């Protein structure tokens, strides 16, 4: 341990905090009260019915018939949204022009990190990763690392800069933006831009980054890094600790948003878990008030209270 650099120790700590915080966030979301189910049709997992917005509820005696589900359709719909930001493309094309390369660039960078890790494992085993290697697999790893890195840094930098400028100069976006939104984009842009500069100016074959990843995997002291690479890694370590506690962790909520809110069409039958969850929710106390609702009672009381004739 004594030979580890401060940056290595920071990365170990950052990864630990990131994993623990994300697990805790996922558990918190999964244990939240029953959501207000939207049942927004078409629901992709409706086998044979999704194409026209149908539901198994339209079947005669649906409660005694097996429910047919298409996982493939769900994956297809999720893929369109996650990879291509499909809903934003349909509803806000000017913002999508920057949001798509921003997200797609980050997906490429995730692949870049995977290739760095694979290359690091190869080098730990004694194989040098380079274009001159006699092994086809090693050559593929080398070029994939370079291509994914360069494409990822460029697309993510372009997207982050565009989103930052959009928040600064688009009146509607500026009204709903807070300081954290600008800070997040500046931090990400700094990481992406420094990565791009480091890749072209100091470490095109990514040997330094691969060596650092290898040092983390092998628990060996890291070598000396170029200043740009070191700054980038410091910022990435900070991001890992910071990200789970911001709205940037919204990617974790994708599963719950789609499968537990938008596409949740399980029947609320007597004696099942949904009925129990609804009863539990109706017993919650209301701790806020408005013109249409009073504070202090339960949701069951609010739901069954008759409206005043004067209102």
C-alpha positions as CSV (number, residue, x, y, z in Angstrom):
1,X,0.0,0.0,0.0
2,X,2.9,2.3,0.7
3,X,3.9,2.5,-2.9
4,X,0.4,3.6,-4.1
5,X,0.1,7.1,-5.4
6,X,-2.5,9.5,-4.0
7,X,-4.4,9.4,-7.3
8,X,-4.6,5.6,-7.1
9,X,-5.9,5.7,-3.5
10,X,-8.4,8.4,-4.6
11,X,-9.7,6.3,-7.4
12,X,-10.2,3.2,-5.2
13,X,-12.1,5.4,-2.7
14,X,-14.1,7.1,-5.5
15,X,-15.1,3.7,-7.1
16,X,-16.1,2.4,-3.6
17,X,-18.3,5.5,-2.9
18,X,-19.8,5.4,-6.4
19,X,-20.8,1.7,-6.2
20,X,-22.2,2.0,-2.6
21,X,-24.1,5.2,-3.3
22,X,-25.6,3.9,-6.5
23,X,-26.7,0.6,-4.8
24,X,-28.3,2.7,-2.0
25,X,-30.1,4.9,-4.5
26,X,-31.4,1.9,-6.4
27,X,-32.7,0.3,-3.1
28,X,-34.3,3.6,-2.1
29,X,-36.1,3.9,-5.4
30,X,-37.2,0.3,-5.4
31,X,-38.6,0.6,-1.9
32,X,-40.6,3.8,-2.5
33,X,-44.4,3.8,-2.2
34,X,-46.5,2.6,-5.1
35,X,-46.4,5.1,-7.9
36,X,-49.3,6.8,-9.6
37,X,-49.6,4.4,-12.5
38,X,-49.9,6.0,-15.8
39,X,-50.6,2.9,-18.0
40,X,-49.6,4.9,-21.0
41,X,-50.4,2.9,-24.1
42,X,-49.1,1.5,-26.3
43,X,-47.2,-0.6,-23.8
44,X,-44.4,-2.4,-25.7
45,X,-44.6,-5.7,-23.8
46,X,-48.2,-6.3,-25.0
47,X,-47.5,-9.1,-27.4
48,X,-49.4,-8.6,-30.6
49,X,-51.3,-5.6,-29.2
50,X,-48.6,-2.9,-28.8
51,X,-48.7,-1.9,-32.5
52,X,-52.3,-0.5,-32.1
53,X,-52.2,0.4,-28.4
54,X,-54.2,-2.5,-27.2
55,X,-54.2,-4.2,-23.9
56,X,-54.8,-7.7,-22.4
57,X,-57.6,-6.0,-20.5
58,X,-59.7,-6.0,-23.7
59,X,-59.8,-9.7,-23.8
60,X,-62.9,-11.5,-22.6
61,X,-62.2,-13.1,-19.2
62,X,-58.7,-11.6,-19.2
63,X,-58.2,-12.5,-15.6
64,X,-58.1,-16.3,-16.3
65,X,-56.1,-16.1,-19.5
66,X,-52.2,-16.2,-19.6
67,X,-50.7,-12.8,-20.1
68,X,-48.4,-12.8,-23.2
69,X,-45.4,-10.5,-22.8
70,X,-42.8,-9.6,-25.4
71,X,-39.4,-8.8,-23.8
72,X,-37.9,-8.2,-27.2
73,X,-40.3,-5.2,-27.8
74,X,-39.4,-3.8,-24.4
75,X,-35.7,-4.0,-25.2
76,X,-36.3,-2.4,-28.6
77,X,-38.2,0.6,-27.1
78,X,-35.7,1.0,-24.3
79,X,-32.9,0.9,-26.8
80,X,-34.4,3.7,-28.9
81,X,-34.7,5.9,-25.9
82,X,-31.4,5.1,-24.2
83,X,-29.2,5.1,-27.3
84,X,-30.9,7.6,-29.6
85,X,-32.8,9.8,-27.0
86,X,-35.9,9.2,-29.2
87,X,-38.5,11.1,-27.2
88,X,-36.3,14.3,-27.2
89,X,-35.7,13.9,-30.9
90,X,-39.5,13.9,-31.4
91,X,-40.3,16.8,-29.0
92,X,-37.3,19.1,-29.0
93,X,-35.1,18.6,-32.1
94,X,-32.8,21.6,-31.4
95,X,-31.8,20.3,-28.0
96,X,-31.5,16.7,-29.3
97,X,-28.8,17.9,-31.7
98,X,-26.5,18.3,-28.7
99,X,-28.1,15.8,-26.3
100,X,-27.6,12.8,-28.7
101,X,-23.9,13.2,-29.3
102,X,-23.4,14.0,-25.6
103,X,-25.0,10.7,-24.5
104,X,-23.7,8.6,-27.4
105,X,-20.2,10.0,-26.9
106,X,-20.4,8.8,-23.3
107,X,-21.5,5.3,-24.4
108,X,-18.5,5.2,-26.6
109,X,-16.3,6.2,-23.7
110,X,-17.8,3.4,-21.6
111,X,-16.6,1.1,-24.3
112,X,-13.3,2.9,-24.3
113,X,-12.9,2.2,-20.6
114,X,-13.8,-1.5,-21.2
115,X,-11.1,-1.7,-23.9
116,X,-8.6,0.0,-21.6
117,X,-9.3,-2.6,-18.9
118,X,-9.1,-5.5,-21.4
119,X,-5.8,-4.1,-22.8
120,X,-4.5,-3.7,-19.2
121,X,-5.3,-7.3,-18.4
122,X,-3.5,-8.4,-21.5
123,X,-0.4,-6.4,-20.6
124,X,-0.5,-7.7,-17.0
125,X,-0.3,-11.2,-18.5
126,X,2.7,-10.2,-20.5
127,X,1.2,-9.1,-23.9
128,X,2.0,-5.7,-25.2
129,X,-1.0,-4.0,-26.8
130,X,0.0,-2.3,-30.0
131,X,-0.8,-2.2,-33.7
132,X,2.3,-4.3,-34.5
133,X,1.3,-7.2,-32.4
134,X,1.1,-10.7,-34.0
135,X,-2.1,-11.4,-32.3
136,X,-5.3,-10.4,-34.1
137,X,-7.2,-9.9,-30.8
138,X,-4.5,-7.6,-29.5
139,X,-4.6,-5.5,-32.7
140,X,-8.4,-5.3,-32.4
141,X,-8.2,-4.2,-28.8
142,X,-5.6,-1.5,-29.8
143,X,-7.6,0.0,-32.6
144,X,-10.9,-0.2,-30.8
145,X,-9.4,1.6,-27.8
146,X,-8.1,4.4,-30.1
147,X,-11.3,4.7,-32.2
148,X,-13.7,4.6,-29.2
149,X,-11.6,7.1,-27.3
150,X,-11.2,9.7,-30.0
151,X,-14.9,9.4,-31.2
152,X,-16.1,9.5,-27.6
153,X,-14.1,12.5,-26.6
154,X,-15.1,14.5,-29.7
155,X,-18.9,13.7,-29.6
156,X,-19.2,14.1,-25.8
157,X,-17.2,17.4,-25.9
158,X,-19.4,18.7,-28.7
159,X,-22.6,17.7,-26.9
160,X,-21.5,19.1,-23.5
161,X,-20.5,22.4,-25.0
162,X,-23.8,22.6,-27.0
163,X,-25.9,21.8,-23.9
164,X,-24.0,24.4,-21.9
165,X,-24.5,27.1,-24.5
166,X,-28.1,26.2,-24.8
167,X,-28.7,26.6,-21.1
168,X,-26.9,30.0,-21.2
169,X,-28.6,31.5,-24.2
170,X,-31.9,29.7,-24.6
171,X,-34.4,31.7,-22.6
172,X,-36.7,28.8,-21.8
173,X,-33.8,26.6,-20.6
174,X,-32.2,29.4,-18.7
175,X,-35.3,29.8,-16.6
176,X,-35.3,26.3,-15.4
177,X,-31.5,26.0,-15.0
178,X,-29.8,26.2,-11.6
179,X,-26.1,26.6,-10.8
180,X,-25.6,22.9,-10.4
181,X,-26.7,22.4,-14.0
182,X,-23.9,24.7,-15.3
183,X,-21.3,23.2,-12.9
184,X,-22.1,19.7,-14.0
185,X,-21.7,20.5,-17.7
186,X,-18.5,22.5,-17.1
187,X,-17.0,19.6,-15.1
188,X,-18.0,17.1,-17.8
189,X,-16.8,19.3,-20.6
190,X,-13.4,19.7,-18.8
191,X,-13.0,16.0,-18.6
192,X,-14.0,15.4,-22.2
193,X,-11.9,18.2,-23.6
194,X,-8.8,17.4,-21.5
195,X,-9.2,13.7,-22.6
196,X,-9.3,14.8,-26.2
197,X,-6.2,17.0,-25.9
198,X,-4.3,14.3,-23.9
199,X,-5.2,11.7,-26.5
200,X,-3.9,13.8,-29.5
201,X,-1.0,15.5,-27.8
202,X,0.4,13.1,-25.3
203,X,-1.1,9.6,-25.4
204,X,-2.6,8.7,-28.8
205,X,-2.1,4.9,-28.2
206,X,-3.6,5.4,-24.7
207,X,-0.6,3.6,-23.1
208,X,-0.5,5.9,-20.1
209,X,-4.2,5.5,-19.4
210,X,-4.0,1.8,-19.9
211,X,-1.0,1.6,-17.6
212,X,-3.0,3.5,-14.9
213,X,-6.0,1.2,-15.3
214,X,-3.6,-1.8,-15.1
215,X,-2.1,-0.5,-11.8
216,X,-5.6,-0.3,-10.3
217,X,-6.3,-3.9,-11.4
218,X,-3.0,-5.3,-10.3
219,X,-2.7,-3.2,-7.1
220,X,0.7,-2.1,-8.2
221,X,2.1,1.5,-8.0
222,X,1.3,3.6,-11.0
223,X,4.0,5.2,-13.2
224,X,4.5,8.9,-13.9
225,X,1.6,10.4,-16.0
226,X,1.6,13.4,-18.4
227,X,0.1,16.4,-16.6
228,X,-3.0,16.5,-18.8
229,X,-3.7,12.8,-18.2
230,X,-3.2,13.3,-14.4
231,X,-5.6,16.3,-14.3
232,X,-8.2,14.3,-16.3
233,X,-8.0,11.4,-13.9
234,X,-8.3,13.6,-10.8
235,X,-11.4,15.2,-12.3
236,X,-12.8,11.7,-13.2
237,X,-12.3,10.6,-9.6
238,X,-14.1,13.7,-8.3
239,X,-17.0,13.0,-10.7
240,X,-17.3,9.4,-9.5
241,X,-17.9,10.6,-5.9
242,X,-20.1,13.6,-7.0
243,X,-22.3,12.0,-9.6
244,X,-24.5,9.6,-7.5
245,X,-25.7,12.6,-5.4
246,X,-26.9,14.7,-8.4
247,X,-29.6,14.4,-11.0
248,X,-26.9,13.0,-13.4
249,X,-27.7,9.7,-11.8
250,X,-31.0,9.7,-13.6
251,X,-29.8,6.9,-15.8
252,X,-30.5,4.6,-12.8
253,X,-34.1,5.6,-12.8
254,X,-34.7,4.5,-16.4
255,X,-35.7,1.0,-15.5
256,X,-38.1,2.2,-12.8
257,X,-39.6,5.0,-14.9
258,X,-40.4,2.6,-17.8
259,X,-41.1,-0.7,-16.1
260,X,-42.7,0.5,-12.9
261,X,-44.5,3.6,-14.0
262,X,-45.1,4.0,-17.7
263,X,-45.5,0.4,-18.6
264,X,-46.8,-1.0,-15.3
265,X,-50.1,-2.6,-16.2
266,X,-50.4,-5.4,-13.7
267,X,-54.0,-5.9,-12.6
268,X,-55.0,-4.7,-9.1
269,X,-56.8,-7.8,-7.9
270,X,-58.2,-8.4,-4.5
271,X,-55.7,-9.8,-2.1
272,X,-52.6,-9.1,-4.2
273,X,-49.5,-7.0,-3.5
274,X,-50.8,-4.0,-5.4
275,X,-54.0,-3.8,-3.3
276,X,-51.9,-4.0,-0.2
277,X,-49.6,-1.2,-1.5
278,X,-52.6,1.0,-2.4
279,X,-54.1,0.5,1.1
280,X,-50.7,1.5,2.6
281,X,-50.5,4.6,0.5
282,X,-54.0,5.7,1.4
283,X,-53.0,5.7,5.1
284,X,-50.2,8.2,4.5
285,X,-50.6,11.5,6.2
286,X,-50.9,14.7,4.1
287,X,-48.4,17.2,5.3
288,X,-49.1,20.0,2.8
289,X,-52.2,21.9,1.8
290,X,-53.7,23.8,-1.2
291,X,-57.0,25.2,-2.3
292,X,-58.2,21.7,-3.2
293,X,-56.8,19.7,-0.4
294,X,-56.4,20.0,3.4
295,X,-53.4,19.1,5.5
296,X,-53.5,16.7,8.5
297,X,-55.7,13.9,7.2
298,X,-54.9,10.8,5.2
299,X,-55.1,10.3,1.5
300,X,-58.0,8.0,2.0
301,X,-59.9,10.8,3.7
302,X,-58.9,13.2,0.9
303,X,-60.0,10.8,-1.8
304,X,-63.5,10.2,-0.3
305,X,-64.2,13.7,1.0
306,X,-67.0,15.5,-0.9
307,X,-66.2,18.8,-2.5
308,X,-67.9,21.9,-1.0
309,X,-70.8,23.2,-3.1
310,X,-69.3,26.7,-2.8
311,X,-66.1,25.7,-4.6
